[in-house]
Amino acid sequence: MHTRSRQTRQIRQTVLALGAAGLTVIATGAALDALWLLGIGVWGVIAAMATELVYRP
């Protein structure tokens, strides 16, 4: 039981890190009017959502 909670915590931290990084890159891309940064940020958020869906306990 202990390893499962550790794995769940690690996945949750990964999802939050991906989401925060994606939102930061989106905000930077919007501020700089750089579409390529917006695209990278959106893919980061999509990766966070996909990870959450796949590894949901």
C-alpha positions as CSV (number, residue, x, y, z in Angstrom):
1,M,0.0,0.0,0.0
2,H,2.8,2.4,0.8
3,T,4.4,2.1,-2.7
4,R,1.1,2.8,-4.4
5,S,0.6,6.1,-2.5
6,R,4.2,7.1,-3.3
7,Q,3.6,6.4,-7.0
8,T,0.3,8.3,-6.9
9,R,2.1,11.2,-5.3
10,Q,4.9,11.2,-7.9
11,I,2.3,11.1,-10.8
12,R,0.4,14.0,-9.2
13,Q,3.7,16.0,-8.9
14,T,4.5,15.2,-12.5
15,V,1.0,16.3,-13.7
16,L,1.2,19.6,-11.7
17,A,4.8,20.3,-13.0
18,L,3.7,19.7,-16.6
19,G,0.6,21.9,-16.2
20,A,2.5,24.7,-14.5
21,A,5.2,24.7,-17.1
22,G,2.7,24.6,-19.9
23,L,0.8,27.5,-18.4
24,T,4.0,29.5,-17.9
25,V,5.0,29.0,-21.5
26,I,1.5,29.9,-22.7
27,A,1.7,33.2,-20.7
28,T,5.1,33.9,-22.0
29,G,4.1,33.2,-25.6
30,A,1.0,35.5,-25.3
31,A,3.1,38.3,-23.8
32,L,5.7,38.0,-26.6
33,D,3.2,37.3,-29.4
34,A,5.1,34.1,-30.2
35,L,2.8,31.4,-31.6
36,W,5.4,28.7,-31.4
37,L,5.6,29.3,-27.6
38,L,1.8,29.1,-27.4
39,G,1.9,25.8,-29.2
40,I,4.6,24.3,-27.0
41,G,2.6,25.5,-23.9
42,V,-0.6,23.9,-25.2
43,W,1.1,20.6,-25.8
44,G,2.5,20.7,-22.3
45,V,-1.0,21.2,-20.9
46,I,-2.3,18.4,-23.1
47,A,0.5,16.1,-21.9
48,A,-0.5,16.9,-18.3
49,M,-4.1,16.1,-19.0
50,A,-3.3,12.9,-20.8
51,T,-1.0,11.8,-18.0
52,E,-3.7,12.4,-15.5
53,L,-6.2,10.4,-17.5
54,V,-3.9,7.5,-18.1
55,Y,-2.5,7.2,-14.5
56,R,-5.7,8.0,-12.5
57,P,-5.7,5.6,-9.5
